Structure formats: C-alpha cells, structure tokens
Amino acid sequence: MAMATDKKLYVAVGVLVLLGGAVFLKQRAEKREAATYTLEGQQLKLPALKVSEDDVKKIDKLEIAQPPGDAGKGENVVLTKKGEDDWRVTEPGDHKANSSNVKSALDNLKTLEVKERISPSKDSYGRYDLTDDKALHVVVYKGKDKAVDLYLGQSGSRGQLARIAGRDGVYALGGFSRYLFARELKNWRDKEIFKFADDKVAKIEVRNENGTMEFTREKSGGDADGGTPQAKWSGKSKKKNAGALAAIKDLDSEKVNDLVRAYKDLNALDFGDDKPLADAGLDEPSATITFTLEDGGKRALDVGATAEGSNRWARQPDAQQVYSVSSYVADWALAELKKFQSEKKDDGDKDKK
C-alpha cells in the first residue's frame, strides 16, 4: 500500500534535518581546522616558555656562549650562584660577578614569552642569524634542569628572534632583551675597586714624580647655593727628594673636593689578569694616592703605565689584581701642585676691565 502523503512529508523533513546536521558538523570541523592556520590558531600551538618569580629564585647557573665576531673567536661565560645572592663568574677564571647585571638578566626572564612562529623550517636559520656559528646561546639552569635553552639571533619590530632547543623553527619572543645576555666578559665581572663616603675623608696623600702633597679636611661649609656642605681643606707639599713639607699657597678646596668625588666610587674599566706588574708599570708605580677615613681606614691606589688609549693600569697596593682606570681618575694622582691651586688673575687684565 502506498505511503500516505503526510508520512512522506515527515520522512523528507527528517532526512533534511539529518543532512543539515551533517553539513553543520562538517563545516564546524573545517572552520576549526582552518583556524589552526591563522595567526590566532598558531598562537594556540606556540610552545610555553614562562619563567615565574619562584623559578627565578631557584636559578643557580647561566651559561652564555657568544658567537665569533669581527674581533675574533667567540667567548663562553658561566655564572654560578654560590650563596643566597652571591653570584660569581666561574668560567673563565673565578671572579666576583657584577650583581646588578646578573639581576637585570634574571629579571628579564620573568617577562619572556613566545609571541609567534616566524618559520617552521631549519632552512631559515641563516636568514635570521640563528645558525650555531651566529646565534648567542643562553642556557639557564635550575639545579640539573634547564629552565631556558635559547639561541638568539636578530631582533626588530617583531621582537627578538630565536630558536628553542629541541624544537625546529624560528620564533619571535616578547619581553626579552638579547643585550642583557650578550655582555662582554668584563661586564659580567664586578668592577668595583673601592668605595667610601666623601664626607668621611679626613686626609689625602698624593705621591708622584712631582713630589708629595697632603690635604687635611678642616671643616665643612654650605655651598654657594646653601646646598650640600663642601669640605674646606688645608694642604702641605714638597718636591721630590726635597726636605720638609710646606704649606700650600692659594689652595683651592673645591679642586680637592673634585679629587675626592673622582675616587669615592671607583670602578675599573677593564682587567689586566695576565698583565705582569712590570709591563703595567706597577712594580714601580708612577703615583700612589691614599685616602685616610675618619675611622682610620684607608683606601689606596697605585697608578702605573698607559693602558688602552690614554687610560692607565692601576692596582691597590700589595694586591695582585690589575685594573685599567680612566685617564680622568689617573690624572688626579699624577697631577702637579698647580692643579690644586687657585688660578691667578692677570693684573693687566684687571686694569683693562
């Protein structure tokens, strides 16, 4: 018996519903698949690369391999945490680390994130300076585990370009600065030679080829604007191989204050680890300057031969570490007496005025 018209209608509607549902499900699946090829979809598949505040506290070693450059071969630096906040450069050598530079690098890790994938292929490494001989390789350890293992190349508007160890492709990193890790060895080391408060200096002695000068703090008075008190000094001097010290005429206290400011927070420019004392002119120094503090403590520096440019080699007396210091710092120790005296005005010029 033929199917009634109304039943046929119901069957047709049911078939249409089923077909519509199948089409809907297929379209939804296609949309999801297409989304994986969009930037938004790519973001969902980006590798997680997060370093938390707690992670940073657990970091105890940084290995940084600098690629070769125009100046020559590459440089490998290892920084190791020895105490709660005590970092040292353990390769090459064993030296106190620059705590400020280490902290800047560690803090930068907390903002690290992968923004996008630039290329899925190894073939693009050369284009972005990410080959083994061009990239800066940074490995960050938490104990035996690697918290971060990156190869860093070019940077630009898209961020810092990088390879992630164990994963093919080129990625753009956000919140990350290659510069904070690409420091020269000397900038990972602690450059402080000595430090003191300028208002705690009681006496200064300068010995050089011109003779000896001694400056004694008399009192402190307000400056011309009523601001920070400026020390007033008295002084004595004598020429080399002369007799007793004699009072310095026309001593300019402000120039002695300039001397103190030049030395109160003294940092090296570089290090002469393998420099023999004789080659650095420090077996027989050209000058020695000594600051005696109110509590009797002393800070002293020997100044030797010319280092790079017009800078000078220096060391603390009886110490082995050789530094280079700026010519500005060295010139105060090498100065003649007239550097500390008031300039005399020409009487002829006075008459003309």
C-alpha positions as CSV (number, residue, x, y, z in Angstrom):
1,M,0.0,0.0,0.0
2,A,1.3,3.4,-1.0
3,M,2.7,5.6,1.8
4,A,0.4,8.3,2.8
5,T,1.3,11.8,1.7
6,D,1.7,13.2,5.2
7,K,4.1,10.3,6.1
8,K,6.2,11.0,3.1
9,L,6.5,14.6,4.1
10,Y,7.7,13.7,7.6
11,V,10.3,11.4,6.2
12,A,11.6,14.0,3.9
13,V,11.8,16.6,6.7
14,G,13.7,14.0,8.8
15,V,16.2,13.4,6.0
16,L,16.7,17.1,5.6
17,V,17.4,17.6,9.3
18,L,19.9,14.8,9.3
19,L,21.6,16.1,6.2
20,G,21.7,19.6,7.6
21,G,23.2,18.4,10.9
22,A,25.9,16.5,9.0
23,V,26.7,19.6,6.9
24,F,26.8,21.7,10.1
25,L,29.2,19.3,11.8
26,K,31.4,19.2,8.7
27,Q,31.5,23.0,8.4
28,R,32.4,23.4,12.0
29,A,35.2,20.9,11.7
30,E,36.5,22.7,8.6
31,K,36.4,26.0,10.5
32,R,38.4,24.6,13.4
33,E,41.0,23.1,11.0
34,A,41.2,26.4,9.1
35,A,41.7,28.3,12.4
36,T,44.9,26.4,13.1
37,Y,46.4,28.0,10.0
38,T,45.5,31.6,11.1
39,L,47.7,33.7,13.5
40,E,45.2,33.0,16.2
41,G,45.4,29.3,15.6
42,Q,49.1,29.4,15.5
43,Q,49.2,31.2,18.9
44,L,47.3,28.3,20.4
45,K,50.1,25.9,19.4
46,L,53.0,28.1,20.5
47,P,55.4,26.5,22.9
48,A,55.0,27.6,26.5
49,L,58.1,29.5,27.7
50,K,57.4,31.0,31.1
51,V,59.8,31.8,34.0
52,S,58.0,32.7,37.2
53,E,59.2,34.7,40.1
54,D,59.6,31.5,42.0
55,D,61.5,30.0,39.1
56,V,64.0,32.9,39.1
57,K,64.7,32.3,42.8
58,K,65.7,28.7,42.0
59,I,68.0,29.6,39.1
60,D,71.6,28.9,40.0
61,K,73.6,28.9,36.8
62,L,73.7,30.7,33.5
63,E,75.8,29.5,30.5
64,I,76.3,32.1,27.8
65,A,78.1,31.3,24.5
66,Q,79.0,34.3,22.5
67,P,79.4,33.7,18.7
68,P,82.6,34.7,17.0
69,G,82.7,38.3,15.8
70,D,84.8,40.7,13.8
71,A,87.2,40.9,16.8
72,G,88.0,37.2,16.8
73,K,86.8,33.9,18.4
74,G,83.7,33.6,20.5
75,E,83.6,33.8,24.3
76,N,81.9,31.5,26.7
77,V,80.9,32.7,30.2
78,V,79.5,30.7,33.1
79,L,77.8,32.5,36.0
80,T,77.2,30.4,39.1
81,K,75.2,31.2,42.2
82,K,77.3,30.4,45.3
83,G,75.1,31.8,48.1
84,E,71.7,33.3,48.6
85,D,72.5,36.3,46.4
86,D,76.2,35.7,45.7
87,W,77.0,35.2,42.0
88,R,80.4,34.5,40.6
89,V,81.9,34.3,37.1
90,T,83.2,30.7,37.3
91,E,84.4,30.4,33.7
92,P,86.7,31.7,32.6
93,G,88.5,32.0,35.9
94,D,86.8,32.6,39.2
95,H,85.8,36.2,40.0
96,K,83.0,38.1,41.8
97,A,80.2,38.8,39.4
98,N,78.5,42.2,38.8
99,S,75.4,41.6,40.8
100,S,73.4,44.4,39.1
101,N,74.0,42.9,35.6
102,V,73.1,39.4,36.8
103,K,69.9,40.7,38.4
104,S,68.9,42.6,35.2
105,A,69.3,39.3,33.2
106,L,67.3,37.3,35.7
107,D,64.5,39.9,35.9
108,N,64.3,39.9,32.1
109,L,63.5,36.2,32.1
110,K,60.3,36.9,34.1
111,T,58.8,38.8,31.1
112,L,59.8,36.2,28.5
113,E,57.1,34.8,26.2
114,V,56.8,33.3,22.7
115,K,54.7,35.7,20.6
116,E,54.6,33.9,17.2
117,R,56.2,31.4,15.0
118,I,58.0,33.1,12.1
119,S,59.1,30.0,10.2
120,P,58.7,26.2,10.8
121,S,61.8,25.3,8.9
122,K,65.5,25.0,9.8
123,D,66.3,26.4,6.4
124,S,65.5,29.9,7.6
125,Y,68.1,29.9,10.4
126,G,70.8,31.5,8.3
127,R,68.5,34.4,7.3
128,Y,67.9,35.4,10.9
129,D,71.5,34.7,12.3
130,L,70.3,31.7,14.1
131,T,72.9,29.2,12.9
132,D,75.2,27.7,15.6
133,D,78.1,30.0,14.5
134,K,76.0,33.2,14.5
135,A,73.5,32.9,17.4
136,L,74.0,33.8,21.1
137,H,73.3,30.6,23.0
138,V,71.8,31.1,26.5
139,V,71.1,28.2,28.9
140,V,69.5,28.8,32.3
141,Y,69.6,26.1,34.9
142,K,67.5,25.3,38.0
143,G,69.7,22.7,39.6
144,K,70.2,20.0,37.0
145,D,67.2,21.1,35.0
146,K,67.2,23.5,32.1
147,A,64.7,26.3,32.7
148,V,65.5,28.0,29.4
149,D,67.6,27.0,26.4
150,L,67.6,29.5,23.6
151,Y,69.6,30.5,20.5
152,L,69.2,34.3,19.9
153,G,69.6,36.0,16.6
154,Q,68.3,39.2,15.0
155,S,65.8,41.5,16.7
156,G,63.4,44.0,15.3
157,S,59.8,45.2,15.1
158,R,58.6,41.6,15.6
159,G,60.6,41.1,18.7
160,Q,63.7,39.0,19.5
161,L,64.0,36.2,17.0
162,A,65.1,32.8,18.5
163,R,65.4,29.1,18.2
164,I,64.2,27.0,21.1
165,A,66.5,24.0,21.8
166,G,64.9,20.7,20.8
167,R,62.3,22.3,18.5
168,D,62.5,23.3,14.8
169,G,61.5,26.7,13.6
170,V,62.1,30.4,14.2
171,Y,60.1,32.1,16.9
172,A,59.6,35.8,18.0
173,L,60.0,36.4,21.7
174,G,58.3,39.3,23.5
175,G,59.5,41.0,26.7
176,F,63.1,39.8,26.1
177,S,66.4,41.7,25.5
178,R,69.4,39.9,23.9
179,Y,71.5,42.8,25.0
180,L,71.2,41.9,28.7
181,F,72.9,38.5,28.0
182,A,75.3,39.5,25.2
183,R,77.7,41.3,27.5
184,E,81.5,41.1,27.3
185,L,83.2,39.1,30.0
186,K,84.5,42.2,31.7
187,N,80.9,43.5,32.1
188,W,79.9,40.3,33.9
189,R,82.6,40.9,36.5
190,D,82.4,43.2,39.5
191,K,84.3,46.3,38.6
192,E,84.3,48.0,42.0
193,I,87.8,48.8,43.2
194,F,86.7,50.6,46.4
195,K,84.1,52.9,47.8
196,F,83.8,55.4,50.6
197,A,81.6,58.4,51.7
198,D,83.2,61.6,50.6
199,D,82.3,63.4,53.8
200,K,84.2,60.7,55.8
201,V,87.6,61.5,54.3
202,A,90.0,63.0,56.9
203,K,93.2,63.2,54.9
204,I,94.6,62.6,51.4
205,E,98.2,61.9,50.4
206,V,99.4,62.0,46.8
207,R,102.9,60.8,45.9
208,N,104.2,61.0,42.3
209,E,107.2,62.1,40.3
210,N,106.5,65.7,41.0
211,G,106.7,65.2,44.8
212,T,104.3,64.8,47.7
213,M,101.0,66.6,48.6
214,E,99.0,66.2,51.7
215,F,95.5,67.5,52.2
216,T,93.7,67.7,55.5
217,R,90.0,68.3,56.0
218,E,89.4,71.4,58.2
219,K,85.6,71.8,58.2
220,S,82.5,71.7,56.0
221,G,80.5,74.7,55.0
222,G,77.5,75.3,52.8
223,D,78.0,75.8,49.1
224,A,77.2,79.0,47.2
225,D,73.5,78.0,46.9
226,G,73.2,76.8,50.5
227,G,73.0,73.2,49.5
228,T,75.3,70.2,50.2
229,P,78.2,71.2,52.6
230,Q,81.5,71.4,50.9
231,A,84.8,70.4,52.7
232,K,87.4,73.1,53.4
233,W,91.0,71.8,53.2
234,S,94.4,72.8,54.2
235,G,97.5,71.4,52.5
236,K,101.2,70.8,52.5
237,S,103.6,69.8,49.8
238,K,107.2,69.3,48.8
239,K,109.0,68.5,45.6
240,K,110.5,65.1,45.1
241,N,113.6,64.4,47.2
242,A,113.1,67.8,48.9
243,G,113.1,68.4,52.7
244,A,110.0,69.0,54.9
245,L,106.5,69.7,53.7
246,A,105.5,73.3,53.5
247,A,102.0,74.9,53.4
248,I,100.4,75.2,50.0
249,K,99.6,78.7,49.0
250,D,96.4,79.5,47.2
251,L,95.0,76.0,47.8
252,D,91.6,75.6,46.1
253,S,89.4,73.4,48.3
254,E,86.9,72.8,45.6
255,K,89.6,71.1,43.4
256,V,90.4,68.8,46.4
257,N,86.7,68.1,46.6
258,D,86.7,67.2,42.9
259,L,89.6,64.8,43.6
260,V,87.5,63.1,46.3
261,R,84.5,62.8,44.0
262,A,86.6,61.2,41.3
263,Y,87.7,58.4,43.7
264,K,84.8,57.9,46.2
265,D,83.1,55.3,44.0
266,L,86.0,53.9,42.0
267,N,85.3,51.3,39.3
268,A,87.6,49.6,36.8
269,L,87.2,50.0,33.1
270,D,88.8,46.6,32.4
271,F,91.0,43.9,33.9
272,G,94.6,43.0,33.3
273,D,94.5,39.5,34.7
274,D,97.6,38.3,32.8
275,K,99.4,41.6,32.8
276,P,102.8,41.3,34.6
277,L,103.3,44.1,37.1
278,A,106.5,45.3,35.3
279,D,104.6,45.6,32.0
280,A,101.9,47.5,33.7
281,G,104.3,49.9,35.3
282,L,103.1,48.8,38.8
283,D,106.4,47.3,40.1
284,E,107.5,50.9,40.5
285,P,104.2,53.0,40.3
286,S,104.1,56.4,38.7
287,A,101.9,57.6,41.6
288,T,100.2,56.4,44.7
289,I,97.2,58.1,46.2
290,T,95.9,57.3,49.7
291,F,92.7,58.3,51.4
292,T,92.5,58.1,55.2
293,L,89.0,58.0,56.6
294,E,87.7,59.3,59.9
295,D,87.6,55.8,61.4
296,G,91.3,55.3,60.4
297,G,90.5,53.0,57.4
298,K,92.5,53.6,54.3
299,R,91.8,53.3,50.5
300,A,94.8,53.5,48.3
301,L,95.6,53.1,44.6
302,D,98.9,52.7,42.7
303,V,98.9,54.2,39.2
304,G,101.2,52.7,36.5
305,A,101.8,52.8,32.8
306,T,99.4,53.7,30.0
307,A,96.8,51.1,29.2
308,E,94.4,51.3,26.2
309,G,94.1,54.8,24.8
310,S,95.0,57.3,27.5
311,N,93.8,55.2,30.4
312,R,96.2,53.8,33.0
313,W,96.9,50.5,34.7
314,A,96.3,50.5,38.4
315,R,96.0,48.3,41.4
316,Q,95.5,48.5,45.2
317,P,99.0,48.3,46.9
318,D,100.1,44.8,47.6
319,A,97.2,43.3,45.7
320,Q,97.6,41.1,42.6
321,Q,94.5,42.2,40.6
322,V,95.4,44.7,37.9
323,Y,92.8,47.1,36.5
324,S,92.6,49.8,34.0
325,V,91.1,53.1,35.1
326,S,90.1,56.2,33.2
327,S,92.7,58.9,32.4
328,Y,90.5,61.4,34.4
329,V,90.9,59.3,37.6
330,A,94.6,58.7,37.0
331,D,95.4,62.4,36.2
332,W,94.5,63.4,39.8
333,A,97.1,61.0,41.2
334,L,99.7,62.2,38.6
335,A,99.0,65.9,39.0
336,E,101.4,68.7,39.7
337,L,100.7,71.1,42.6
338,K,99.3,73.8,40.4
339,K,96.3,71.6,39.6
340,F,95.1,72.2,43.2
341,Q,95.8,75.9,43.4
342,S,93.5,78.8,42.5
343,E,94.2,80.4,39.2
344,K,95.9,83.8,39.5
345,K,94.3,86.6,37.7
346,D,96.5,88.8,35.5
347,D,96.8,92.4,36.9
348,G,96.9,93.8,33.4
349,D,93.6,92.3,32.6
350,K,92.1,93.8,35.8
351,D,93.3,97.3,34.7
352,K,91.7,96.8,31.3
353,K,88.4,95.8,32.9
